[in-house]
């Protein structure tokens, strides 16, 4: 039906697209939290944050799934862990694992904030969430940098 | 209004169950990838896997994980409100949920590989995969129980870290949402 090359291009496209959703969404929520801290408005930020968490987990799952496909496209030619490329690949995988751990902490924090103040995001929760989102967006940026090295470096 | 549709007070148990199912599946696969890579076996292992089969296996694991996580996360409404560390809801239910997940996923794995063999014109190999489920499913259940326990402990620690980040200075849980005494067995709502 489709050639192997077409499949690999499609898988890579979805992988990059999902990564863009995570990075862009994290950056957007971080900016919204910064705005919320500066101006104490009643923007329904909690609903936005909670919706993003759902989308982010979908995208993270897709990233891991298509990441397997990307590595599978290289197959037996995949460099070992002792090579420069293989070492960077191992670091990237470890960073993705760290992002998954951090994301569960972040989702739990959002859930607790919603349980305690379900109508609007409490002012006391803004700074802790800002820290978690800031860490997440920074780590995602590092992973994207590693991905660029792996693809083009 | 989308604000009403996604109002956190109605859907936060579901968010955590959704997050946990994606977390379990992604961490399981990422750890396997990293282990195989560090052992130098990733390339040969992936060379045996075509794109469609790989996607079917991953989505199957995610699907069984979603069902098993919702099974294990019953009562999570009380859990997120602070009582779960003492009543150990996740740790109590996690191993059984993991066992069911393992058994279901092995059955799915055998089915997918059997179908692939049938399409490839190898009916005898397909029969082998199907018959392997008789022994494989109980073993997968046992492995799943072990993984379920490890994940339940990890979930518990990470959720507690998240709770500790935002809990200071916030008011007590809103009435009408859920309370530790009223939601001992809350089932997350349907999507």
Interface residues (C-beta under 8 A of the other chain):
Chain A: X4 X7 X8 X11 X44 X46 X47 X50 X51 X53 X54 X57 X58 X60 X61 X63 X64 X65 X67 X68 X69 X71 X72 X74 X75 X76 X77 X78 X80 X81 X86 X89 X90 X93 X94 X96 X97 X100 X101 X103 X104 X105 X106 X107 X108 X109 X110 X111 X112 X113 X114 X115 X116 X117 X118 X119 X122 X124 X125 X128 X129 X131 X132
Chain B: X2 X3 X6 X7 X8 X9 X11 X12 X15 X16 X18 X19 X20 X22 X23 X25 X26 X27 X29 X30 X31 X33 X34 X37 X38 X40 X42 X43 X44 X46 X47 X49 X51 X54 X55 X58 X59 X62 X80 X81 X155 X158 X159 X160 X161 X162 X163 X165 X166 X167 X168 X169 X170 X171 X172 X173 X174 X177 X178
